[in-house]
């Protein structure tokens, strides 16, 4: 997405939510993938540092461990949208999106594209973290 948005003439605001509780590790991983993708497709523009925005406030206590905000977001999106999210990736990212809108950092009437990357397959991991009664 970083490379695709960079290839366009229009500015986009792309936010990645850190789920590893290690923003520098996440930044390095995203940058490595973006640079390799840019080279693969022959992008004629540089990937700039400001093209990679990593939001660290919603990572929770540790990788794979949801906080109450994440659990609330998982329940809310399931109830309102019928969307299943996991506590490792999508739950944290949707919690971040909800909080960014609630705080006004993302204006309420903004057009938002939320990309769900299929983390719901990881639902059995909730048994390990003690959140199996979340549903």
C-alpha positions as CSV (number, residue, x, y, z in Angstrom):
1,X,0.0,0.0,0.0
2,X,2.9,2.4,0.8
3,X,4.2,1.9,-2.7
4,X,0.9,2.0,-4.4
5,X,0.0,5.3,-2.7
6,X,3.4,6.7,-3.5
7,X,2.9,5.9,-7.1
8,X,-0.2,8.1,-7.3
9,X,-0.1,11.9,-7.7
10,X,-2.6,12.4,-4.9
11,X,-1.5,12.5,-1.3
12,X,-3.0,9.8,1.0
13,X,-2.7,9.4,4.7
14,X,-1.7,5.8,5.4
15,X,-1.4,4.7,9.0
16,X,0.1,1.4,10.1
17,X,-0.8,0.3,13.6
18,X,2.1,-1.3,15.4
19,X,1.0,-4.7,16.9
20,X,4.4,-5.9,18.0
21,X,4.9,-3.3,20.7
22,X,8.2,-2.4,19.0
23,X,7.7,0.5,16.7
24,X,11.3,0.5,15.3
25,X,11.1,-3.2,14.5
26,X,7.8,-2.6,12.7
27,X,9.1,0.4,10.8
28,X,12.2,-1.5,9.6
29,X,10.0,-4.4,8.4
30,X,7.5,-2.1,6.6
31,X,10.4,-0.1,5.0
32,X,12.1,-3.3,3.8
33,X,9.0,-4.6,2.2
34,X,8.1,-1.2,0.6
35,X,11.6,-0.7,-0.8
36,X,11.7,-4.2,-2.3
37,X,8.2,-3.7,-3.8
38,X,9.1,-0.3,-5.2
39,X,12.2,-1.9,-6.9
40,X,10.2,-4.9,-8.2
41,X,7.6,-2.7,-9.9
42,X,10.1,0.0,-11.1
43,X,8.6,2.9,-9.0
44,X,10.3,6.1,-10.2
45,X,9.8,7.8,-6.9
46,X,11.7,7.4,-3.6
47,X,9.9,5.9,-0.6
48,X,10.2,8.7,1.9
49,X,10.4,8.3,5.6
50,X,7.1,10.3,6.0
51,X,5.4,7.7,3.7
52,X,5.7,5.2,6.5
53,X,3.6,6.2,9.5
54,X,3.6,3.7,12.3
55,X,1.2,4.4,15.2
56,X,2.5,2.8,18.4
57,X,-0.2,3.8,20.9
58,X,-2.5,0.8,20.3
59,X,0.0,-2.2,20.5
60,X,-1.3,-3.3,23.9
61,X,0.9,-4.7,26.6
62,X,2.8,-7.1,24.3
63,X,2.6,-8.9,21.0
64,X,-0.5,-11.1,20.9
65,X,-1.9,-9.7,24.2
66,X,-4.9,-7.5,23.8
67,X,-5.8,-4.7,26.2
68,X,-9.4,-3.7,27.2
69,X,-9.5,-1.2,24.3
70,X,-8.7,-4.0,21.8
71,X,-11.3,-6.3,23.3
72,X,-13.9,-3.5,23.2
73,X,-13.1,-2.8,19.5
74,X,-13.3,-6.5,18.6
75,X,-16.8,-6.7,20.2
76,X,-17.9,-3.4,18.7
77,X,-16.9,-4.3,15.1
78,X,-18.5,-7.8,15.4
79,X,-21.7,-6.3,16.7
80,X,-22.0,-3.3,14.3
81,X,-20.3,-4.6,11.2
82,X,-20.3,-8.4,11.5
83,X,-16.6,-8.3,11.1
84,X,-14.4,-10.8,13.0
85,X,-11.1,-9.5,14.1
86,X,-8.4,-11.2,16.2
87,X,-6.5,-9.9,19.3
88,X,-3.1,-10.1,17.6
89,X,-3.4,-7.8,14.5
90,X,-6.8,-6.7,13.3
91,X,-8.2,-6.2,16.8
92,X,-5.4,-3.8,17.7
93,X,-5.6,-2.0,14.4
94,X,-9.3,-1.5,14.5
95,X,-9.0,-0.3,18.1
96,X,-6.5,2.2,16.9
97,X,-8.7,3.4,14.1
98,X,-11.7,3.8,16.5
99,X,-9.6,5.8,19.0
100,X,-8.1,8.0,16.2
101,X,-11.7,8.9,15.1
102,X,-13.0,9.3,18.6
103,X,-10.1,11.6,19.5
104,X,-10.6,13.7,16.4
105,X,-7.2,12.9,15.0
106,X,-9.1,11.5,12.1
107,X,-12.1,13.8,11.4
108,X,-15.4,12.0,11.8
109,X,-16.6,12.5,8.2
110,X,-13.4,11.3,6.6
111,X,-13.3,8.6,4.0
112,X,-11.5,5.7,5.5
113,X,-10.4,2.4,3.9
114,X,-9.7,-0.2,6.6
115,X,-7.8,-3.1,5.3
116,X,-8.5,-6.4,7.1
117,X,-5.6,-8.8,6.4
118,X,-7.3,-12.0,7.5
119,X,-6.1,-12.3,11.1
120,X,-9.3,-14.0,12.2
121,X,-7.7,-17.3,11.4
122,X,-5.7,-16.8,14.5
123,X,-8.7,-17.1,16.8
124,X,-7.4,-20.2,18.6
125,X,-4.5,-18.1,19.9
126,X,-7.1,-16.4,22.2
127,X,-7.3,-19.6,24.3
128,X,-3.6,-19.3,25.0
129,X,-3.9,-15.7,26.1
130,X,-6.9,-16.4,28.4
131,X,-9.4,-14.4,26.3
132,X,-11.4,-17.4,25.0
133,X,-14.6,-16.1,26.8
134,X,-14.4,-12.8,24.9
135,X,-17.3,-13.9,22.6
